[in-house]
Amino acid sequence: MVSLPTHSNGIDVSLEELLIYRGPAARNNPFKGLPRTSHRAGQNLSRIKGRGMEFDEVRRYQSGDDVRTIDWRVTARTGHAHTKLFREERERPVLLFVDLGNRLHCGSALLLQSVQACHLAAMLGWQSINAGERLGGIICREGGHREHKPRARRQGIAPLLDSLVELHRAEQQSEPQYLDTGLNRLRRLAHPGSVVLVISDGLGFNDHHLDILAEMARHSEIRLFQITDPLSKRLAQLNADAVLPVWYQGKLTTLNHTGRQQWLQQLEQEQQHFVQGSRQRGLARSQVDAAIPLTEQLETLWHPIR
């Protein structure tokens, strides 16, 4: 029998259970072991997209310099070819986008999907600051958003963990457009060269949401972590007379057997749309099962699903 993670009851989220992931994050860290791109950026997931540099100074052109960096204004003014010099970016922020929407407050096995989303956010947060990265992000759900600008060390992780606990405990409200608000805030927060880690079940994402992520992927590293549940994947069965409370058609409701089948059909359609949409846009996607402790999924956490 699978045991609950330490300090977790599978339904609520506490700061104590999120602090536990500091240990596993130190032992298993995908941010480490890769080349550094600058003195302070830490070890990144992959090479920086875009220029990844900032202007430093202008000097006389030398043989071998890239002609694309010639400063034509200085060249025209002095009569001698000059080239621009750039230095590497000092920092590369890691941004978490955590979707704690009402529909994730459901689970047929070990944890609610929303609880697993918080656990994953804590793990990725600890991993990033342990590697010397700056950490920030957006945590959102109906009726509430928390924005954290990237900061180093404890100033980056502490407020983010507090917001996870706070928003997970918040009263359920109706706000169909909360993902629009959250992703627009994320787009403004993500500067070129950022690492953006999206945690969600993905089932509330429409084409517009995926287009926003695809646009950001032109200048940032994007990874989708999809939280799944055995029932929504039809890997678990309930008795015909069993009832299941779920967030369905904009409200919390208890479904009988017929209603549950309709709900599952809708989930399958949304799942297919998210998978195909992310694949068409070249967005890397991993899956995290809410029925398995996160510490038992570390080996496959970063494996992309095709």
Wavefront OBJ file of the C-alpha trace (Angstrom):
o trace
v 0.000 0.000 0.000
v 1.318 3.438 -0.973
v 1.919 5.725 2.007
v 1.119 9.422 2.131
v 4.074 11.815 1.952
v 5.411 13.089 5.278
v 3.102 15.607 7.029
v 0.476 15.256 4.270
v -3.124 14.085 4.565
v -3.607 14.194 0.794
v -6.331 16.853 0.934
v -4.889 19.965 2.560
v -1.491 21.621 2.092
v 0.742 22.761 4.941
v 4.069 24.560 5.004
v 5.600 21.578 6.863
v 4.953 19.161 4.004
v 6.409 21.576 1.433
v 9.574 22.133 3.481
v 10.193 18.372 3.394
v 11.155 18.583 -0.295
v 14.273 20.533 0.509
v 16.052 17.230 1.233
v 15.066 15.315 -1.952
v 15.777 18.420 -4.035
v 19.349 18.526 -2.740
v 19.929 14.866 -3.641
v 18.311 14.928 -7.077
v 18.737 18.180 -8.957
v 18.346 18.496 -12.756
v 19.667 22.060 -12.608
v 23.076 20.758 -11.591
v 25.668 18.979 -13.713
v 25.176 21.165 -16.782
v 27.530 23.922 -17.994
v 27.207 27.348 -16.440
v 26.242 30.119 -18.821
v 27.496 32.894 -16.545
v 29.178 33.470 -13.233
v 25.953 33.882 -11.254
v 23.328 32.127 -13.344
v 23.877 28.678 -11.874
v 23.638 25.523 -13.985
v 20.754 25.695 -16.373
v 18.443 23.188 -18.016
v 19.746 23.979 -21.480
v 21.527 26.701 -23.373
v 20.054 30.175 -23.347
v 17.678 31.061 -26.157
v 18.014 34.423 -27.871
v 21.017 36.670 -27.375
v 21.294 36.042 -23.657
v 23.703 38.978 -23.463
v 23.656 42.639 -22.442
v 25.611 45.554 -23.952
v 28.985 46.325 -22.366
v 31.091 48.689 -24.508
v 32.275 49.691 -28.003
v 35.835 49.159 -29.259
v 37.754 49.248 -32.567
v 36.827 46.441 -34.932
v 39.313 43.567 -34.951
v 39.795 40.788 -37.460
v 37.429 37.930 -36.651
v 34.732 40.077 -35.010
v 31.162 39.324 -36.057
v 30.157 41.954 -38.630
v 26.616 41.865 -37.210
v 27.910 43.581 -34.070
v 29.425 46.570 -35.887
v 28.223 49.876 -34.413
v 27.547 51.848 -37.586
v 26.906 55.135 -35.813
v 30.291 55.146 -34.086
v 31.923 53.883 -37.280
v 30.447 56.762 -39.302
v 31.381 59.335 -36.663
v 35.005 58.245 -36.228
v 35.787 56.978 -39.679
v 37.010 53.667 -38.222
v 35.022 50.450 -37.840
v 33.872 49.826 -34.278
v 32.091 46.809 -32.847
v 29.812 46.359 -29.859
v 30.860 44.083 -27.031
v 28.348 42.176 -24.920
v 28.699 40.420 -21.619
v 26.777 37.374 -20.462
v 23.602 37.876 -18.497
v 24.310 37.777 -14.782
v 21.225 35.800 -13.823
v 18.728 33.436 -15.363
v 15.408 33.389 -13.498
v 13.266 30.300 -12.991
v 9.529 31.038 -13.023
v 6.892 28.631 -11.756
v 3.358 28.908 -13.085
v 1.178 26.883 -10.704
v -2.459 26.266 -11.601
v -4.518 25.477 -8.489
v -7.884 25.780 -10.221
v -11.008 24.222 -8.730
v -10.980 21.235 -11.072
v -7.607 20.122 -9.621
v -9.155 19.803 -6.164
v -10.154 16.261 -7.052
v -8.401 12.936 -6.704
v -9.368 9.266 -6.750
v -6.280 7.869 -5.034
v -3.403 9.133 -2.878
v -3.515 12.926 -3.272
v -5.732 15.597 -4.702
v -4.193 16.800 -7.948
v -3.914 20.276 -6.434
v -1.894 18.867 -3.528
v 0.495 17.122 -5.917
v 0.818 20.383 -7.865
v 1.944 22.141 -4.674
v 4.403 19.340 -3.874
v 5.872 19.563 -7.376
v 6.160 23.347 -7.168
v 8.012 23.025 -3.868
v 10.391 20.409 -5.306
v 11.187 22.469 -8.415
v 11.567 25.591 -6.296
v 14.061 24.001 -3.933
v 15.975 22.504 -6.867
v 16.299 25.863 -8.596
v 17.549 27.862 -5.596
v 19.902 25.025 -4.616
v 21.494 25.494 -8.040
v 21.928 29.231 -7.465
v 19.023 30.359 -9.657
v 16.616 33.178 -8.880
v 13.086 31.927 -8.278
v 9.727 33.563 -8.870
v 6.433 32.890 -10.552
v 2.657 33.042 -10.643
v 0.270 30.977 -8.514
v -3.344 31.215 -9.591
v -6.827 29.864 -9.120
v -10.352 31.203 -9.348
v -10.593 34.327 -7.241
v -6.900 34.648 -6.450
v -3.482 35.262 -8.004
v -0.080 35.670 -6.395
v 2.844 37.107 -8.355
v 6.440 36.758 -7.168
v 9.301 38.451 -8.976
v 12.458 36.317 -9.189
v 14.650 36.534 -6.114
v 17.620 34.555 -4.858
v 17.822 31.963 -2.107
v 15.290 32.129 0.744
v 13.770 35.388 -0.523
v 12.697 33.423 -3.604
v 11.379 30.195 -2.091
v 9.783 31.342 1.182
v 7.045 33.664 -0.146
v 6.238 31.221 -2.945
v 5.637 28.372 -0.478
v 3.472 30.649 1.661
v 1.362 31.539 -1.373
v 0.901 27.871 -2.287
v -0.505 27.157 1.170
v -2.639 30.291 1.201
v -4.248 29.839 -2.203
v -4.791 26.110 -1.774
v -6.805 26.852 1.378
v -8.786 29.670 -0.246
v -12.525 29.304 -0.639
v -13.630 27.997 -4.014
v -15.001 30.699 -6.292
v -16.150 30.947 -9.881
v -13.843 32.775 -12.314
v -13.757 31.096 -15.746
v -11.060 33.454 -17.075
v -8.504 33.055 -14.291
v -5.998 31.317 -16.585
v -6.124 34.255 -19.014
v -5.211 36.616 -16.191
v -2.484 34.346 -14.833
v -0.803 33.668 -18.176
v -0.843 37.329 -19.168
v 0.889 38.177 -15.895
v 3.391 35.384 -16.548
v 4.125 36.760 -20.018
v 4.994 40.150 -18.530
v 7.147 38.563 -15.837
v 9.171 36.247 -18.109
v 12.128 38.102 -19.581
v 14.178 36.583 -22.429
v 16.320 33.720 -21.178
v 13.964 32.670 -18.391
v 13.102 29.089 -17.507
v 9.317 28.754 -17.227
v 7.887 25.639 -15.556
v 4.112 25.262 -15.928
v 2.297 23.010 -13.429
v -1.324 22.157 -14.223
v -3.626 19.337 -15.277
v -3.721 21.194 -18.591
v -7.436 20.591 -19.059
v -8.401 24.241 -18.732
v -5.930 25.332 -21.434
v -7.407 26.484 -24.729
v -5.632 27.422 -27.964
v -5.096 31.001 -26.818
v -3.357 29.818 -23.630
v -1.109 27.468 -25.581
v -0.313 30.229 -28.074
v 0.875 32.444 -25.202
v 3.239 29.688 -24.050
v 4.449 29.077 -27.612
v 5.175 32.787 -28.000
v 7.174 32.769 -24.755
v 9.055 29.665 -25.933
v 10.703 31.768 -28.643
v 12.868 33.462 -26.027
v 12.529 31.268 -22.914
v 12.722 27.615 -21.952
v 9.202 26.237 -21.399
v 8.350 22.913 -19.736
v 4.820 21.682 -19.017
v 4.267 19.399 -16.024
v 0.844 17.805 -16.342
v -0.734 16.514 -13.123
v -2.801 13.382 -13.781
v -5.140 11.134 -11.802
v -5.862 7.416 -12.406
v -9.609 7.987 -12.707
v -9.353 10.745 -15.296
v -7.052 8.455 -17.307
v -9.542 5.574 -16.788
v -6.885 3.603 -14.929
v -9.141 3.377 -11.873
v -12.717 2.158 -11.613
v -15.532 3.071 -9.263
v -18.568 0.965 -8.455
v -21.667 1.830 -10.475
v -23.445 3.036 -7.340
v -20.503 5.133 -6.092
v -20.730 8.925 -6.128
v -17.870 11.311 -6.816
v -17.758 15.028 -5.945
v -16.029 16.948 -8.743
v -15.868 20.456 -10.159
v -18.039 20.136 -13.260
v -19.651 22.757 -15.502
v -18.563 25.602 -13.247
v -19.698 24.202 -9.907
v -18.926 21.549 -7.318
v -21.299 18.668 -7.833
v -21.692 15.008 -6.924
v -21.964 12.768 -9.968
v -23.779 9.477 -10.260
v -22.668 6.779 -12.682
v -24.203 8.460 -15.766
v -22.920 11.892 -14.854
v -19.482 10.486 -14.171
v -19.301 8.970 -17.639
v -20.190 12.310 -19.218
v -17.575 14.029 -17.058
v -14.921 11.507 -18.083
v -15.755 11.952 -21.770
v -15.307 15.694 -21.406
v -11.955 15.172 -19.641
v -10.774 12.901 -22.428
v -11.619 15.533 -25.047
v -9.831 18.255 -23.118
v -6.876 15.937 -22.516
v -6.595 15.190 -26.228
v -6.757 18.879 -27.080
v -4.011 19.753 -24.587
v -1.733 16.927 -25.752
v -2.162 17.674 -29.445
v -1.935 21.430 -28.924
v 1.278 21.277 -26.930
v 2.812 18.829 -29.413
v 1.912 20.986 -32.419
v 3.550 23.990 -30.752
v 6.688 22.069 -29.801
v 6.137 22.460 -26.052
v 7.906 19.821 -23.946
v 5.508 18.020 -21.584
v 5.981 15.653 -18.648
v 3.370 13.845 -16.545
v 3.190 13.603 -12.756
v 0.746 11.119 -11.204
v -1.193 12.303 -8.141
v -1.574 8.673 -7.024
v 2.181 8.199 -6.510
v 4.413 10.113 -4.045
v 6.494 12.675 -5.885
v 9.732 11.298 -4.456
v 9.026 8.037 -6.326
v 8.750 9.875 -9.658
v 12.012 11.824 -9.608
v 13.731 9.571 -12.140
v 11.065 10.246 -14.779
v 10.109 13.762 -13.742
v 11.904 15.433 -16.630
v 11.231 12.742 -19.247
v 9.204 14.330 -22.055
v 5.967 12.678 -23.186
v 5.648 12.530 -26.945
l 1 2 3 4 5 6 7 8 9 10 11 12 13 14 15 16 17 18 19 20 21 22 23 24 25 26 27 28 29 30 31 32 33 34 35 36 37 38 39 40 41 42 43 44 45 46 47 48 49 50 51 52 53 54 55 56 57 58 59 60 61 62 63 64 65 66 67 68 69 70 71 72 73 74 75 76 77 78 79 80 81 82 83 84 85 86 87 88 89 90 91 92 93 94 95 96 97 98 99 100 101 102 103 104 105 106 107 108 109 110 111 112 113 114 115 116 117 118 119 120 121 122 123 124 125 126 127 128 129 130 131 132 133 134 135 136 137 138 139 140 141 142 143 144 145 146 147 148 149 150 151 152 153 154 155 156 157 158 159 160 161 162 163 164 165 166 167 168 169 170 171 172 173 174 175 176 177 178 179 180 181 182 183 184 185 186 187 188 189 190 191 192 193 194 195 196 197 198 199 200 201 202 203 204 205 206 207 208 209 210 211 212 213 214 215 216 217 218 219 220 221 222 223 224 225 226 227 228 229 230 231 232 233 234 235 236 237 238 239 240 241 242 243 244 245 246 247 248 249 250 251 252 253 254 255 256 257 258 259 260 261 262 263 264 265 266 267 268 269 270 271 272 273 274 275 276 277 278 279 280 281 282 283 284 285 286 287 288 289 290 291 292 293 294 295 296 297 298 299 300 301 302 303 304 305 306
